[in-house]
Amino acid sequence: MPYTENNMMDTKERLEDLRKEKKLSYEQLSKLLEEQGVTISHTNLKNYEINDPLHSLYNRTRGMSLENFVALADVFDVSVDYLLGRSKSKKAEYHQMSEELKLSDETIDLMKMVVEEDAEEACFGQRIRMLNALLLDCDMLTAFGLLRDACYAYDVYRATSSDNVLDRKLNDTELEAAEKYLVRYGLKAVNSAVIRDLYVHQALALIENVIRKFPTSFVEDYYRRLAENDWL
């Protein structure tokens, strides 16, 4: 896969963001790299972040050696693929999961934490089974769809209520369906903000219904497994 112009722009932005996250000056970063046996002057580090295509040193990032990429990735504790702009995941071990499922590193970290906590508790994987139940329940999938529509409705509301109204093509079919939903409840003067709120309330009702099942079903399942010694 070629190192494209967009990849290079990602590299520049990520180098700058990572350096600022660690609150490092160019001089401090240069010293950290030197401790790893790699010499990159503070001037070159600054040049790697130049984001102006008209600047004479703009392409300096493209000429960065593999050794420098690896050293910077090690210092920032991210994957080389992330620095190259070829992955949205900072962690190399998350790369495949992030690419396939489009999950953020934070989401993957949270899922790992749930697994680790389950291993330490006497409920034998109850957190994981709750997570599976949430993701696979039909009502939850419907709720996700409603929340998606709520986001769309709010986007329309912001665009149409802004001083700088954006020129966009609205999905008339979805808005018409939303208006029919409101009419069913005797509401008039429909606008996107009201549609958003109704979608959210309906989604919350579905989610609450799913969660209310947990205390009964999971406790009963726990005692059944305990009696049968069935934990596999």
Phi, psi and omega per residue, in radians:
M1 nan 2.172 -3.097
P2 -1.192 2.703 3.078
Y3 -1.546 1.698 -2.985
T4 -1.447 3.043 3.086
E5 -1.069 -0.704 3.113
N6 -1.136 -0.685 3.082
N7 -1.046 -0.765 -3.114
M8 -1.124 -0.688 3.095
M9 -1.108 -0.684 3.081
D10 -1.085 -0.747 3.135
T11 -1.016 -0.840 -3.124
K12 -1.048 -0.817 -3.119
E13 -1.144 -0.711 -3.102
R14 -1.244 -0.645 3.068
L15 -1.057 -0.770 3.139
E16 -1.157 -0.799 -3.113
D17 -1.100 -0.771 -3.112
L18 -1.150 -0.714 3.122
R19 -1.099 -0.732 -3.136
K20 -1.225 -0.608 3.095
E21 -1.053 -0.666 3.136
K22 -1.535 0.009 3.100
K23 0.963 0.859 -3.127
L24 -1.895 2.406 2.966
S25 -1.424 2.951 3.104
Y26 -1.097 -0.650 3.141
E27 -1.146 -0.753 3.135
Q28 -1.143 -0.706 3.110
L29 -1.133 -0.686 3.116
S30 -1.072 -0.688 3.123
K31 -1.186 -0.686 3.101
L32 -1.084 -0.713 3.126
L33 -1.164 -0.673 3.134
E34 -1.103 -0.603 3.091
E35 -1.130 -0.402 3.084
Q36 -1.586 0.030 3.106
G37 1.536 0.249 -3.138
V38 -2.088 2.233 -3.093
T39 -1.793 1.993 3.012
I40 -2.320 2.044 -3.094
S41 -1.143 2.711 3.123
H42 -1.104 -0.473 3.096
T43 -1.165 -0.781 3.121
N44 -1.152 -0.667 3.111
L45 -1.048 -0.691 3.101
K46 -1.167 -0.703 -3.135
N47 -1.131 -0.591 -3.137
Y48 -1.100 -0.406 -3.091
E49 -1.652 -0.057 -3.118
I50 -1.080 2.128 -3.014
N51 -1.968 0.239 3.128
D52 -1.723 1.926 -3.098
P53 -1.008 -0.382 -3.127
L54 -1.501 -0.161 -3.141
H55 -1.250 2.480 -3.082
S56 -1.132 -0.393 -3.110
L57 -1.843 0.276 -3.095
Y58 -1.017 -0.677 -3.085
N59 -1.460 0.104 -3.134
R60 -1.031 -0.594 -3.141
T61 -1.077 -0.653 -3.115
R62 -1.095 -0.489 -3.112
G63 -1.590 0.124 -3.133
M64 -1.120 2.351 -3.117
S65 -1.290 2.766 3.097
L66 -1.047 -0.655 3.127
E67 -1.033 -0.726 3.141
N68 -1.195 -0.711 3.101
F69 -1.044 -0.807 -3.114
V70 -1.121 -0.758 -3.126
A71 -1.099 -0.755 3.129
L72 -1.164 -0.684 3.103
A73 -1.086 -0.691 3.135
D74 -1.155 -0.750 -3.122
V75 -1.113 -0.715 -3.102
F76 -1.534 -0.079 3.142
D77 1.023 0.856 3.071
V78 -2.298 2.985 3.115
S79 -1.425 2.699 3.068
V80 -1.110 -0.662 3.113
D81 -1.018 -0.634 3.119
Y82 -1.145 -0.784 3.118
L83 -1.129 -0.579 -3.141
L84 -1.335 -0.110 -3.107
G85 1.343 0.313 -3.111
R86 -1.728 -0.057 3.124
S87 -2.585 2.542 3.067
K88 -1.554 -0.142 -3.125
S89 -1.629 2.264 3.137
K90 -1.275 -0.505 -3.053
K91 -1.689 2.264 -3.088
A92 -1.043 -0.671 -3.099
E93 -1.230 -0.253 3.121
Y94 -1.695 -0.098 -2.973
H95 -0.978 -0.898 -3.074
Q96 -1.123 -0.782 3.132
M97 -1.103 -0.701 -3.142
S98 -1.140 -0.717 -3.132
E99 -1.194 -0.723 -3.063
E100 -1.352 -0.733 -3.034
L101 -1.821 -0.116 3.141
K102 1.055 0.573 3.114
L103 -1.581 2.548 3.086
S104 -1.364 2.822 3.082
D105 -1.025 -0.661 -3.119
E106 -1.116 -0.685 3.123
T107 -1.154 -0.749 3.127
I108 -1.126 -0.718 3.079
D109 -1.023 -0.754 -3.133
L110 -1.106 -0.744 3.131
M111 -1.127 -0.693 3.094
K112 -1.124 -0.678 3.131
M113 -1.093 -0.720 3.122
V114 -1.066 -0.758 3.129
V115 -1.092 -0.776 -3.120
E116 -1.146 -0.692 3.127
E117 -1.178 -0.656 3.108
D118 -1.046 -0.662 -3.096
A119 -1.180 -0.381 -3.084
E120 -1.689 -0.127 -3.056
E121 -1.868 2.861 -3.100
A122 -1.519 0.032 -3.077
C123 -1.509 0.009 2.992
F124 0.923 1.145 3.034
G125 1.345 0.350 -3.071
Q126 -1.165 -0.629 3.123
R127 -1.112 -0.748 3.140
I128 -1.135 -0.715 3.127
R129 -1.170 -0.586 3.049
M130 -1.142 -0.736 3.140
L131 -1.103 -0.767 3.095
N132 -1.058 -0.755 -3.125
A133 -1.105 -0.709 3.124
L134 -1.093 -0.782 -3.049
L135 -1.303 -0.468 -3.054
L136 -1.743 -0.211 -3.118
D137 -1.201 2.324 -3.117
C138 -1.032 -0.664 3.126
D139 -1.114 -0.623 3.119
M140 -1.184 -0.723 3.119
L141 -1.094 -0.691 3.074
T142 -1.115 -0.710 3.129
A143 -1.100 -0.711 3.099
F144 -1.056 -0.709 3.109
G145 -1.103 -0.706 3.111
L146 -1.148 -0.694 3.114
L147 -1.153 -0.643 3.064
R148 -1.070 -0.785 3.126
D149 -1.142 -0.592 3.104
A150 -1.123 -0.704 3.101
C151 -1.096 -0.730 3.120
Y152 -1.095 -0.800 -3.126
A153 -1.092 -0.675 3.132
Y154 -1.199 -0.630 3.085
D155 -1.062 -0.759 3.100
V156 -1.113 -0.743 -3.138
Y157 -1.044 -0.801 -3.125
R158 -1.145 -0.724 -3.103
A159 -1.145 -0.746 -3.070
T160 -1.405 -0.280 3.138
S161 -1.782 -0.026 -3.122
S162 -1.415 2.702 3.058
D163 -1.108 -0.624 3.086
N164 -1.792 1.469 -3.087
V165 -1.176 2.213 -3.114
L166 -1.381 2.478 3.091
D167 -1.492 1.923 -3.086
R168 -2.527 2.761 3.134
K169 -1.659 2.031 -3.099
L170 -1.506 2.595 3.082
N171 -1.479 1.646 -3.038
D172 -1.063 -0.580 -3.106
T173 -1.117 -0.785 -3.126
E174 -1.168 -0.718 3.138
L175 -1.165 -0.668 3.125
E176 -1.115 -0.717 3.112
A177 -1.113 -0.689 3.131
A178 -1.140 -0.694 3.135
E179 -1.143 -0.688 3.093
K180 -1.091 -0.655 3.107
Y181 -1.063 -0.723 -3.135
L182 -1.211 -0.719 3.140
V183 -1.041 -0.636 3.119
R184 -0.991 -0.537 -3.131
Y185 -1.742 0.261 3.043
G186 1.307 0.393 -3.123
L187 -1.719 2.487 3.121
K188 -2.183 -3.053 -3.131
A189 0.880 0.942 -3.052
V190 -1.178 2.363 2.944
N191 -2.423 2.920 -3.002
S192 -1.115 -0.528 3.136
A193 -1.152 -0.718 3.117
V194 -1.172 -0.719 3.099
I195 -1.026 -0.769 3.115
R196 -1.002 -0.857 -3.092
D197 -1.092 -0.684 3.139
L198 -1.185 -0.703 3.072
Y199 -1.044 -0.775 -3.126
V200 -1.101 -0.804 -3.132
H201 -1.098 -0.697 3.128
Q202 -1.169 -0.688 3.120
A203 -1.118 -0.750 3.136
L204 -1.097 -0.643 3.115
A205 -1.117 -0.713 3.114
L206 -1.154 -0.764 -3.138
I207 -1.106 -0.741 3.110
E208 -1.062 -0.695 3.129
N209 -1.086 -0.714 3.117
V210 -1.135 -0.811 -3.076
I211 -1.161 -0.587 -3.138
R212 -1.102 -0.373 3.131
K213 -1.292 -0.428 -2.987
F214 -1.054 -0.911 -3.068
P215 -0.937 -0.728 -3.116
T216 -1.322 -0.973 -3.019
S217 -1.140 -0.683 -3.073
F218 -1.372 -0.603 3.081
V219 -1.181 -0.773 3.105
E220 -1.076 -0.714 3.112
D221 -1.131 -0.644 3.125
Y222 -1.069 -0.841 -3.109
Y223 -1.225 -0.559 3.076
R224 -1.118 -0.805 3.136
R225 -1.148 -0.647 3.133
L226 -1.101 -0.744 -3.130
A227 -1.183 -0.617 -3.092
E228 -1.659 -0.050 -3.098
N229 0.951 0.751 -3.060
D230 -1.955 1.663 -3.101
W231 -2.134 0.168 -3.107
L232 -1.699 nan nan
